Amino acid sequence: MKVKHIIVIFLLGVIFVILGSLFKINHWPGAAKILLVGMILEILGLILVIWKVLTTEKFKDFLNQ
């Protein structure tokens, strides 16, 4: 998976969290589900970033310094 795709997943999570917060503030239905989807996407994005850093050769040199 390319870094671009990981960034897109994380940014979609951020958008969903902001949208869910707006729904929550206005007491609109579905806010909890939107927030949940956003947080899951953010967690998935962070896990993929950590995996990418740990499995890429050029980052291994950076982490060992």
PQR file with spaces between the fields and no chain letter, atoms N, CA, C, O and H, PARSE charges and radii, in Angstrom:
ATOM       1  N    MET     1       0.848   -1.170    0.000 -0.4000 1.5000
ATOM       2  CA   MET     1       0.000    0.000    0.000 -0.0000 2.0000
ATOM       3  C    MET     1       0.897    1.237    0.000  0.5500 1.7000
ATOM       4  O    MET     1       1.861    1.318    0.761 -0.5500 1.4000
ATOM       5  N    LYS     2       0.569    2.190   -0.855 -0.4000 1.5000
ATOM       6  CA   LYS     2       1.369    3.391   -0.961 -0.0000 2.0000
ATOM       7  C    LYS     2       1.045    4.359    0.168  0.5500 1.7000
ATOM       8  O    LYS     2      -0.024    4.299    0.776 -0.5500 1.4000
ATOM       9  H    LYS     2      -0.214    2.124   -1.473  0.4000 1.0000
ATOM      10  N    VAL     3       1.983    5.242    0.430 -0.4000 1.5000
ATOM      11  CA   VAL     3       1.800    6.227    1.494 -0.0000 2.0000
ATOM      12  C    VAL     3       0.629    7.148    1.169  0.5500 1.7000
ATOM      13  O    VAL     3      -0.079    7.592    2.073 -0.5500 1.4000
ATOM      14  H    VAL     3       2.852    5.291   -0.064  0.4000 1.0000
ATOM      15  N    LYS     4       0.417    7.439   -0.116 -0.4000 1.5000
ATOM      16  CA   LYS     4      -0.720    8.284   -0.521 -0.0000 2.0000
ATOM      17  C    LYS     4      -2.040    7.686   -0.062  0.5500 1.7000
ATOM      18  O    LYS     4      -2.922    8.399    0.419 -0.5500 1.4000
ATOM      19  H    LYS     4       0.991    7.079   -0.851  0.4000 1.0000
ATOM      20  N    HIS     5      -2.170    6.376   -0.213 -0.4000 1.5000
ATOM      21  CA   HIS     5      -3.413    5.710    0.174 -0.0000 2.0000
ATOM      22  C    HIS     5      -3.618    5.762    1.690  0.5500 1.7000
ATOM      23  O    HIS     5      -4.739    5.928    2.171 -0.5500 1.4000
ATOM      24  H    HIS     5      -1.454    5.797   -0.603  0.4000 1.0000
ATOM      25  N    ILE     6      -2.533    5.620    2.423 -0.4000 1.5000
ATOM      26  CA   ILE     6      -2.621    5.672    3.875 -0.0000 2.0000
ATOM      27  C    ILE     6      -3.054    7.070    4.328  0.5500 1.7000
ATOM      28  O    ILE     6      -3.882    7.208    5.228 -0.5500 1.4000
ATOM      29  H    ILE     6      -1.622    5.485    2.032  0.4000 1.0000
ATOM      30  N    ILE     7      -2.494    8.091    3.703 -0.4000 1.5000
ATOM      31  CA   ILE     7      -2.861    9.471    4.044 -0.0000 2.0000
ATOM      32  C    ILE     7      -4.323    9.728    3.721  0.5500 1.7000
ATOM      33  O    ILE     7      -5.015   10.395    4.490 -0.5500 1.4000
ATOM      34  H    ILE     7      -1.822    7.979    2.971  0.4000 1.0000
ATOM      35  N    VAL     8      -4.802    9.210    2.599 -0.4000 1.5000
ATOM      36  CA   VAL     8      -6.210    9.390    2.227 -0.0000 2.0000
ATOM      37  C    VAL     8      -7.122    8.720    3.251  0.5500 1.7000
ATOM      38  O    VAL     8      -8.144    9.294    3.629 -0.5500 1.4000
ATOM      39  H    VAL     8      -4.239    8.668    1.975  0.4000 1.0000
ATOM      40  N    ILE     9      -6.774    7.524    3.705 -0.4000 1.5000
ATOM      41  CA   ILE     9      -7.580    6.832    4.720 -0.0000 2.0000
ATOM      42  C    ILE     9      -7.629    7.658    6.001  0.5500 1.7000
ATOM      43  O    ILE     9      -8.695    7.827    6.594 -0.5500 1.4000
ATOM      44  H    ILE     9      -5.944    7.058    3.399  0.4000 1.0000
ATOM      45  N    PHE    10      -6.479    8.172    6.426 -0.4000 1.5000
ATOM      46  CA   PHE    10      -6.446    8.970    7.645 -0.0000 2.0000
ATOM      47  C    PHE    10      -7.257   10.259    7.491  0.5500 1.7000
ATOM      48  O    PHE    10      -7.991   10.637    8.403 -0.5500 1.4000
ATOM      49  H    PHE    10      -5.613    8.034    5.945  0.4000 1.0000
ATOM      50  N    LEU    11      -7.134   10.929    6.358 -0.4000 1.5000
ATOM      51  CA   LEU    11      -7.876   12.174    6.144 -0.0000 2.0000
ATOM      52  C    LEU    11      -9.382   11.930    6.047  0.5500 1.7000
ATOM      53  O    LEU    11     -10.171   12.766    6.487 -0.5500 1.4000
ATOM      54  H    LEU    11      -6.537   10.621    5.617  0.4000 1.0000
ATOM      55  N    LEU    12      -9.786   10.798    5.476 -0.4000 1.5000
ATOM      56  CA   LEU    12     -11.212   10.459    5.489 -0.0000 2.0000
ATOM      57  C    LEU    12     -11.711   10.281    6.917  0.5500 1.7000
ATOM      58  O    LEU    12     -12.827   10.684    7.246 -0.5500 1.4000
ATOM      59  H    LEU    12      -9.145   10.119    5.118  0.4000 1.0000
ATOM      60  N    GLY    13     -10.888    9.682    7.757 -0.4000 1.5000
ATOM      61  CA   GLY    13     -11.242    9.545    9.164 -0.0000 2.0000
ATOM      62  C    GLY    13     -11.404   10.892    9.835  0.5500 1.7000
ATOM      63  O    GLY    13     -12.335   11.091   10.615 -0.5500 1.4000
ATOM      64  H    GLY    13      -9.981    9.355    7.490  0.4000 1.0000
ATOM      65  N    VAL    14     -10.503   11.823    9.539 -0.4000 1.5000
ATOM      66  CA   VAL    14     -10.594   13.174   10.112 -0.0000 2.0000
ATOM      67  C    VAL    14     -11.874   13.859    9.656  0.5500 1.7000
ATOM      68  O    VAL    14     -12.552   14.506   10.455 -0.5500 1.4000
ATOM      69  H    VAL    14      -9.747   11.662    8.905  0.4000 1.0000
ATOM      70  N    ILE    15     -12.207   13.721    8.380 -0.4000 1.5000
ATOM      71  CA   ILE    15     -13.425   14.333    7.849 -0.0000 2.0000
ATOM      72  C    ILE    15     -14.657   13.757    8.528  0.5500 1.7000
ATOM      73  O    ILE    15     -15.571   14.497    8.892 -0.5500 1.4000
ATOM      74  H    ILE    15     -11.657   13.196    7.732  0.4000 1.0000
ATOM      75  N    PHE    16     -14.684   12.438    8.701 -0.4000 1.5000
ATOM      76  CA   PHE    16     -15.829   11.810    9.359 -0.0000 2.0000
ATOM      77  C    PHE    16     -15.947   12.244   10.817  0.5500 1.7000
ATOM      78  O    PHE    16     -17.056   12.442   11.314 -0.5500 1.4000
ATOM      79  H    PHE    16     -13.941   11.837    8.406  0.4000 1.0000
ATOM      80  N    VAL    17     -14.825   12.392   11.502 -0.4000 1.5000
ATOM      81  CA   VAL    17     -14.871   12.830   12.896 -0.0000 2.0000
ATOM      82  C    VAL    17     -15.397   14.262   12.987  0.5500 1.7000
ATOM      83  O    VAL    17     -16.211   14.562   13.860 -0.5500 1.4000
ATOM      84  H    VAL    17     -13.924   12.231   11.099  0.4000 1.0000
ATOM      85  N    ILE    18     -14.953   15.132   12.113 -0.4000 1.5000
ATOM      86  CA   ILE    18     -15.446   16.515   12.113 -0.0000 2.0000
ATOM      87  C    ILE    18     -16.933   16.543   11.795  0.5500 1.7000
ATOM      88  O    ILE    18     -17.695   17.261   12.442 -0.5500 1.4000
ATOM      89  H    ILE    18     -14.292   14.888   11.403  0.4000 1.0000
ATOM      90  N    LEU    19     -17.342   15.774   10.811 -0.4000 1.5000
ATOM      91  CA   LEU    19     -18.759   15.714   10.447 -0.0000 2.0000
ATOM      92  C    LEU    19     -19.595   15.133   11.588  0.5500 1.7000
ATOM      93  O    LEU    19     -20.680   15.635   11.881 -0.5500 1.4000
ATOM      94  H    LEU    19     -16.723   15.191   10.285  0.4000 1.0000
ATOM      95  N    GLY    20     -19.093   14.077   12.231 -0.4000 1.5000
ATOM      96  CA   GLY    20     -19.799   13.496   13.362 -0.0000 2.0000
ATOM      97  C    GLY    20     -19.900   14.458   14.532  0.5500 1.7000
ATOM      98  O    GLY    20     -20.910   14.480   15.236 -0.5500 1.4000
ATOM      99  H    GLY    20     -18.211   13.669   11.993  0.4000 1.0000
ATOM     100  N    SER    21     -18.863   15.253   14.744 -0.4000 1.5000
ATOM     101  CA   SER    21     -18.909   16.261   15.806 -0.0000 2.0000
ATOM     102  C    SER    21     -19.959   17.316   15.506  0.5500 1.7000
ATOM     103  O    SER    21     -20.675   17.758   16.404 -0.5500 1.4000
ATOM     104  H    SER    21     -18.042   15.236   14.172  0.4000 1.0000
ATOM     105  N    LEU    22     -20.053   17.717   14.252 -0.4000 1.5000
ATOM     106  CA   LEU    22     -21.085   18.677   13.847 -0.0000 2.0000
ATOM     107  C    LEU    22     -22.474   18.105   14.077  0.5500 1.7000
ATOM     108  O    LEU    22     -23.362   18.800   14.572 -0.5500 1.4000
ATOM     109  H    LEU    22     -19.472   17.358   13.523  0.4000 1.0000
ATOM     110  N    PHE    23     -22.662   16.848   13.722 -0.4000 1.5000
ATOM     111  CA   PHE    23     -23.945   16.190   13.968 -0.0000 2.0000
ATOM     112  C    PHE    23     -24.245   16.130   15.463  0.5500 1.7000
ATOM     113  O    PHE    23     -25.383   16.337   15.884 -0.5500 1.4000
ATOM     114  H    PHE    23     -21.941   16.284   13.320  0.4000 1.0000
ATOM     115  N    LYS    24     -23.214   15.846   16.264 -0.4000 1.5000
ATOM     116  CA   LYS    24     -23.400   15.729   17.711 -0.0000 2.0000
ATOM     117  C    LYS    24     -23.780   17.079   18.327  0.5500 1.7000
ATOM     118  O    LYS    24     -24.661   17.146   19.184 -0.5500 1.4000
ATOM     119  H    LYS    24     -22.289   15.678   15.923  0.4000 1.0000
ATOM     120  N    ILE    25     -23.118   18.145   17.893 -0.4000 1.5000
ATOM     121  CA   ILE    25     -23.411   19.480   18.414 -0.0000 2.0000
ATOM     122  C    ILE    25     -24.838   19.885   18.090  0.5500 1.7000
ATOM     123  O    ILE    25     -25.517   20.491   18.919 -0.5500 1.4000
ATOM     124  H    ILE    25     -22.402   18.091   17.197  0.4000 1.0000
ATOM     125  N    ASN    26     -25.299   19.553   16.887 -0.4000 1.5000
ATOM     126  CA   ASN    26     -26.646   19.934   16.465 -0.0000 2.0000
ATOM     127  C    ASN    26     -27.712   18.912   16.860  0.5500 1.7000
ATOM     128  O    ASN    26     -28.886   19.082   16.531 -0.5500 1.4000
ATOM     129  H    ASN    26     -24.748   19.060   16.214  0.4000 1.0000
ATOM     130  N    HIS    27     -27.310   17.854   17.564 -0.4000 1.5000
ATOM     131  CA   HIS    27     -28.228   16.809   18.028 -0.0000 2.0000
ATOM     132  C    HIS    27     -28.976   16.141   16.869  0.5500 1.7000
ATOM     133  O    HIS    27     -30.162   15.828   16.980 -0.5500 1.4000
ATOM     134  H    HIS    27     -26.356   17.716   17.832  0.4000 1.0000
ATOM     135  N    TRP    28     -28.267   15.930   15.763 -0.4000 1.5000
ATOM     136  CA   TRP    28     -28.858   15.238   14.632 -0.0000 2.0000
ATOM     137  C    TRP    28     -28.653   13.742   14.794  0.5500 1.7000
ATOM     138  O    TRP    28     -27.679   13.320   15.417 -0.5500 1.4000
ATOM     139  H    TRP    28     -27.304   16.185   15.674  0.4000 1.0000
ATOM     140  N    PRO    29     -29.552   12.929   14.245 -0.5600 1.5000
ATOM     141  CA   PRO    29     -29.398   11.478   14.389  0.2800 2.0000
ATOM     142  C    PRO    29     -28.214   10.940   13.566  0.5500 1.7000
ATOM     143  O    PRO    29     -27.872   11.477   12.513 -0.5500 1.4000
ATOM     144  N    GLY    30     -27.621    9.893   14.068 -0.4000 1.5000
ATOM     145  CA   GLY    30     -26.521    9.236   13.357 -0.0000 2.0000
ATOM     146  C    GLY    30     -25.142    9.735   13.732  0.5500 1.7000
ATOM     147  O    GLY    30     -24.149    9.296   13.153 -0.5500 1.4000
ATOM     148  H    GLY    30     -27.899    9.457   14.924  0.4000 1.0000
ATOM     149  N    ALA    31     -25.062   10.648   14.694 -0.4000 1.5000
ATOM     150  CA   ALA    31     -23.772   11.236   15.054 -0.0000 2.0000
ATOM     151  C    ALA    31     -22.808   10.187   15.607  0.5500 1.7000
ATOM     152  O    ALA    31     -21.626   10.189   15.266 -0.5500 1.4000
ATOM     153  H    ALA    31     -25.869   11.004   15.164  0.4000 1.0000
ATOM     154  N    ALA    32     -23.302    9.306   16.447 -0.4000 1.5000
ATOM     155  CA   ALA    32     -22.426    8.302   17.071 -0.0000 2.0000
ATOM     156  C    ALA    32     -21.844    7.358   16.024  0.5500 1.7000
ATOM     157  O    ALA    32     -20.676    6.980   16.113 -0.5500 1.4000
ATOM     158  H    ALA    32     -24.263    9.305   16.725  0.4000 1.0000
ATOM     159  N    LYS    33     -22.639    6.979   15.045 -0.4000 1.5000
ATOM     160  CA   LYS    33     -22.160    6.070   13.997 -0.0000 2.0000
ATOM     161  C    LYS    33     -21.091    6.744   13.134  0.5500 1.7000
ATOM     162  O    LYS    33     -20.089    6.123   12.780 -0.5500 1.4000
ATOM     163  H    LYS    33     -23.588    7.286   14.973  0.4000 1.0000
ATOM     164  N    ILE    34     -21.310    8.010   12.800 -0.4000 1.5000
ATOM     165  CA   ILE    34     -20.335    8.741   11.983 -0.0000 2.0000
ATOM     166  C    ILE    34     -19.023    8.906   12.747  0.5500 1.7000
ATOM     167  O    ILE    34     -17.945    8.734   12.179 -0.5500 1.4000
ATOM     168  H    ILE    34     -22.124    8.515   13.087  0.4000 1.0000
ATOM     169  N    LEU    35     -19.114    9.240   14.033 -0.4000 1.5000
ATOM     170  CA   LEU    35     -17.905    9.358   14.855 -0.0000 2.0000
ATOM     171  C    LEU    35     -17.174    8.029   14.950  0.5500 1.7000
ATOM     172  O    LEU    35     -15.945    7.993   14.889 -0.5500 1.4000
ATOM     173  H    LEU    35     -19.989    9.380   14.496  0.4000 1.0000
ATOM     174  N    LEU    36     -17.905    6.952   15.098 -0.4000 1.5000
ATOM     175  CA   LEU    36     -17.296    5.631   15.193 -0.0000 2.0000
ATOM     176  C    LEU    36     -16.549    5.266   13.911  0.5500 1.7000
ATOM     177  O    LEU    36     -15.427    4.763   13.962 -0.5500 1.4000
ATOM     178  H    LEU    36     -18.903    6.982   15.148  0.4000 1.0000
ATOM     179  N    VAL    37     -17.172    5.519   12.773 -0.4000 1.5000
ATOM     180  CA   VAL    37     -16.518    5.230   11.486 -0.0000 2.0000
ATOM     181  C    VAL    37     -15.260    6.080   11.342  0.5500 1.7000
ATOM     182  O    VAL    37     -14.224    5.588   10.894 -0.5500 1.4000
ATOM     183  H    VAL    37     -18.084    5.927   12.731  0.4000 1.0000
ATOM     184  N    GLY    38     -15.347    7.345   11.718 -0.4000 1.5000
ATOM     185  CA   GLY    38     -14.184    8.231   11.617 -0.0000 2.0000
ATOM     186  C    GLY    38     -13.040    7.782   12.495  0.5500 1.7000
ATOM     187  O    GLY    38     -11.887    7.791   12.063 -0.5500 1.4000
ATOM     188  H    GLY    38     -16.189    7.745   12.082  0.4000 1.0000
ATOM     189  N    MET    39     -13.336    7.391   13.716 -0.4000 1.5000
ATOM     190  CA   MET    39     -12.280    6.946   14.622 -0.0000 2.0000
ATOM     191  C    MET    39     -11.659    5.630   14.150  0.5500 1.7000
ATOM     192  O    MET    39     -10.450    5.434   14.272 -0.5500 1.4000
ATOM     193  H    MET    39     -14.273    7.384   14.067  0.4000 1.0000
ATOM     194  N    ILE    40     -12.477    4.739   13.618 -0.4000 1.5000
ATOM     195  CA   ILE    40     -11.937    3.478   13.089 -0.0000 2.0000
ATOM     196  C    ILE    40     -11.006    3.746   11.909  0.5500 1.7000
ATOM     197  O    ILE    40      -9.953    3.118   11.799 -0.5500 1.4000
ATOM     198  H    ILE    40     -13.460    4.898   13.519  0.4000 1.0000
ATOM     199  N    LEU    41     -11.383    4.672   11.026 -0.4000 1.5000
ATOM     200  CA   LEU    41     -10.523    5.008    9.897 -0.0000 2.0000
ATOM     201  C    LEU    41      -9.216    5.643   10.364  0.5500 1.7000
ATOM     202  O    LEU    41      -8.158    5.358    9.802 -0.5500 1.4000
ATOM     203  H    LEU    41     -12.238    5.182   11.115  0.4000 1.0000
ATOM     204  N    GLU    42      -9.273    6.500   11.382 -0.4000 1.5000
ATOM     205  CA   GLU    42      -8.054    7.109   11.897 -0.0000 2.0000
ATOM     206  C    GLU    42      -7.139    6.065   12.527  0.5500 1.7000
ATOM     207  O    GLU    42      -5.927    6.092   12.315 -0.5500 1.4000
ATOM     208  H    GLU    42     -10.132    6.733   11.838  0.4000 1.0000
ATOM     209  N    ILE    43      -7.712    5.152   13.295 -0.4000 1.5000
ATOM     210  CA   ILE    43      -6.907    4.097   13.914 -0.0000 2.0000
ATOM     211  C    ILE    43      -6.284    3.204   12.845  0.5500 1.7000
ATOM     212  O    ILE    43      -5.115    2.833   12.944 -0.5500 1.4000
ATOM     213  H    ILE    43      -8.697    5.130   13.467  0.4000 1.0000
ATOM     214  N    LEU    44      -7.065    2.861   11.827 -0.4000 1.5000
ATOM     215  CA   LEU    44      -6.541    2.053   10.723 -0.0000 2.0000
ATOM     216  C    LEU    44      -5.399    2.774   10.023  0.5500 1.7000
ATOM     217  O    LEU    44      -4.379    2.161    9.711 -0.5500 1.4000
ATOM     218  H    LEU    44      -8.015    3.162   11.746  0.4000 1.0000
ATOM     219  N    GLY    45      -5.560    4.071    9.773 -0.4000 1.5000
ATOM     220  CA   GLY    45      -4.499    4.855    9.140 -0.0000 2.0000
ATOM     221  C    GLY    45      -3.236    4.879    9.977  0.5500 1.7000
ATOM     222  O    GLY    45      -2.138    4.737    9.438 -0.5500 1.4000
ATOM     223  H    GLY    45      -6.389    4.570   10.026  0.4000 1.0000
ATOM     224  N    LEU    46      -3.369    5.056   11.289 -0.4000 1.5000
ATOM     225  CA   LEU    46      -2.193    5.077   12.161 -0.0000 2.0000
ATOM     226  C    LEU    46      -1.504    3.715   12.218  0.5500 1.7000
ATOM     227  O    LEU    46      -0.275    3.641   12.231 -0.5500 1.4000
ATOM     228  H    LEU    46      -4.261    5.172   11.726  0.4000 1.0000
ATOM     229  N    ILE    47      -2.281    2.651   12.252 -0.4000 1.5000
ATOM     230  CA   ILE    47      -1.687    1.308   12.251 -0.0000 2.0000
ATOM     231  C    ILE    47      -0.924    1.070   10.954  0.5500 1.7000
ATOM     232  O    ILE    47       0.165    0.497   10.971 -0.5500 1.4000
ATOM     233  H    ILE    47      -3.279    2.711   12.241  0.4000 1.0000
ATOM     234  N    LEU    48      -1.491    1.508    9.827 -0.4000 1.5000
ATOM     235  CA   LEU    48      -0.804    1.326    8.548 -0.0000 2.0000
ATOM     236  C    LEU    48       0.463    2.172    8.462  0.5500 1.7000
ATOM     237  O    LEU    48       1.448    1.738    7.864 -0.5500 1.4000
ATOM     238  H    LEU    48      -2.376    1.974    9.813  0.4000 1.0000
ATOM     239  N    VAL    49       0.458    3.365    9.045 -0.4000 1.5000
ATOM     240  CA   VAL    49       1.669    4.195    9.060 -0.0000 2.0000
ATOM     241  C    VAL    49       2.757    3.520    9.882  0.5500 1.7000
ATOM     242  O    VAL    49       3.911    3.460    9.459 -0.5500 1.4000
ATOM     243  H    VAL    49      -0.342    3.717    9.531  0.4000 1.0000
ATOM     244  N    ILE    50       2.397    3.017   11.043 -0.4000 1.5000
ATOM     245  CA   ILE    50       3.377    2.332   11.887 -0.0000 2.0000
ATOM     246  C    ILE    50       3.930    1.101   11.170  0.5500 1.7000
ATOM     247  O    ILE    50       5.134    0.848   11.208 -0.5500 1.4000
ATOM     248  H    ILE    50       1.459    3.066   11.386  0.4000 1.0000
ATOM     249  N    TRP    51       3.055    0.339   10.520 -0.4000 1.5000
ATOM     250  CA   TRP    51       3.503   -0.844    9.781 -0.0000 2.0000
ATOM     251  C    TRP    51       4.445   -0.448    8.636  0.5500 1.7000
ATOM     252  O    TRP    51       5.457   -1.108    8.402 -0.5500 1.4000
ATOM     253  H    TRP    51       2.076    0.545   10.490  0.4000 1.0000
ATOM     254  N    LYS    52       4.102    0.634    7.927 -0.4000 1.5000
ATOM     255  CA   LYS    52       4.926    1.089    6.807 -0.0000 2.0000
ATOM     256  C    LYS    52       6.307    1.531    7.291  0.5500 1.7000
ATOM     257  O    LYS    52       7.317    1.219    6.660 -0.5500 1.4000
ATOM     258  H    LYS    52       3.280    1.170    8.117  0.4000 1.0000
ATOM     259  N    VAL    53       6.351    2.253    8.402 -0.4000 1.5000
ATOM     260  CA   VAL    53       7.634    2.713    8.944 -0.0000 2.0000
ATOM     261  C    VAL    53       8.488    1.537    9.385  0.5500 1.7000
ATOM     262  O    VAL    53       9.697    1.533    9.151 -0.5500 1.4000
ATOM     263  H    VAL    53       5.531    2.507    8.914  0.4000 1.0000
ATOM     264  N    LEU    54       7.890    0.551   10.013 -0.4000 1.5000
ATOM     265  CA   LEU    54       8.669   -0.574   10.524 -0.0000 2.0000
ATOM     266  C    LEU    54       9.115   -1.547    9.448  0.5500 1.7000
ATOM     267  O    LEU    54      10.063   -2.300    9.667 -0.5500 1.4000
ATOM     268  H    LEU    54       6.908    0.554   10.203  0.4000 1.0000
ATOM     269  N    THR    55       8.458   -1.556    8.283 -0.4000 1.5000
ATOM     270  CA   THR    55       8.822   -2.514    7.236 -0.0000 2.0000
ATOM     271  C    THR    55       9.598   -1.897    6.078  0.5500 1.7000
ATOM     272  O    THR    55       9.983   -2.615    5.154 -0.5500 1.4000
ATOM     273  H    THR    55       7.687   -0.944    8.105  0.4000 1.0000
ATOM     274  N    THR    56       9.834   -0.613    6.101 -0.4000 1.5000
ATOM     275  CA   THR    56      10.558    0.044    5.015 -0.0000 2.0000
ATOM     276  C    THR    56      12.024    0.202    5.402  0.5500 1.7000
ATOM     277  O    THR    56      12.335    0.644    6.508 -0.5500 1.4000
ATOM     278  H    THR    56       9.521   -0.030    6.851  0.4000 1.0000
ATOM     279  N    GLU    57      12.913   -0.155    4.499 -0.4000 1.5000
ATOM     280  CA   GLU    57      14.347   -0.159    4.781 -0.0000 2.0000
ATOM     281  C    GLU    57      14.886    1.220    5.146  0.5500 1.7000
ATOM     282  O    GLU    57      15.658    1.346    6.097 -0.5500 1.4000
ATOM     283  H    GLU    57      12.661   -0.514    3.601  0.4000 1.0000
ATOM     284  N    LYS    58      14.496    2.247    4.412 -0.4000 1.5000
ATOM     285  CA   LYS    58      15.076    3.563    4.683 -0.0000 2.0000
ATOM     286  C    LYS    58      14.629    4.124    6.034  0.5500 1.7000
ATOM     287  O    LYS    58      15.316    4.973    6.601 -0.5500 1.4000
ATOM     288  H    LYS    58      13.869    2.145    3.640  0.4000 1.0000
ATOM     289  N    PHE    59      13.507    3.669    6.551 -0.4000 1.5000
ATOM     290  CA   PHE    59      13.072    4.106    7.867 -0.0000 2.0000
ATOM     291  C    PHE    59      13.771    3.332    8.976  0.5500 1.7000
ATOM     292  O    PHE    59      13.893    3.834   10.094 -0.5500 1.4000
ATOM     293  H    PHE    59      12.949    2.979    6.090  0.4000 1.0000
ATOM     294  N    LYS    60      14.237    2.108    8.683 -0.4000 1.5000
ATOM     295  CA   LYS    60      14.924    1.328    9.706 -0.0000 2.0000
ATOM     296  C    LYS    60      16.221    2.010   10.135  0.5500 1.7000
ATOM     297  O    LYS    60      16.553    2.017   11.320 -0.5500 1.4000
ATOM     298  H    LYS    60      14.138    1.701    7.775  0.4000 1.0000
ATOM     299  N    ASP    61      16.954    2.582    9.185 -0.4000 1.5000
ATOM     300  CA   ASP    61      18.175    3.313    9.520 -0.0000 2.0000
ATOM     301  C    ASP    61      17.842    4.525   10.382  0.5500 1.7000
ATOM     302  O    ASP    61      18.574    4.851   11.316 -0.5500 1.4000
ATOM     303  H    ASP    61      16.685    2.576    8.222  0.4000 1.0000
ATOM     304  N    PHE    62      16.750    5.182   10.069 -0.4000 1.5000
ATOM     305  CA   PHE    62      16.338    6.360   10.828 -0.0000 2.0000
ATOM     306  C    PHE    62      15.982    5.984   12.265  0.5500 1.7000
ATOM     307  O    PHE    62      16.307    6.723   13.194 -0.5500 1.4000
ATOM     308  H    PHE    62      16.155    4.918    9.310  0.4000 1.0000
ATOM     309  N    LEU    63      15.319    4.847   12.455 -0.4000 1.5000
ATOM     310  CA   LEU    63      14.891    4.442   13.786 -0.0000 2.0000
ATOM     311  C    LEU    63      16.043    3.950   14.642  0.5500 1.7000
ATOM     312  O    LEU    63      15.959    4.017   15.868 -0.5500 1.4000
ATOM     313  H    LEU    63      15.055    4.247   11.700  0.4000 1.0000
ATOM     314  N    ASN    64      17.129    3.452   14.031 -0.4000 1.5000
ATOM     315  CA   ASN    64      18.248    2.920   14.788 -0.0000 2.0000
ATOM     316  C    ASN    64      19.253    3.989   15.245  0.5500 1.7000
ATOM     317  O    ASN    64      20.176    3.678   15.999 -0.5500 1.4000
ATOM     318  H    ASN    64      17.197    3.397   13.035  0.4000 1.0000
ATOM     319  N    GLN    65      19.093    5.202   14.815 -0.4000 1.5000
ATOM     320  CA   GLN    65      20.048    6.252   15.190 -0.0000 2.0000
ATOM     321  C    GLN    65      19.739    6.828   16.526  0.5500 1.7000
ATOM     322  O    GLN    65      20.445    7.723   16.991 -0.5500 1.4000
ATOM     323  H    GLN    65      18.344    5.455   14.202  0.4000 1.0000
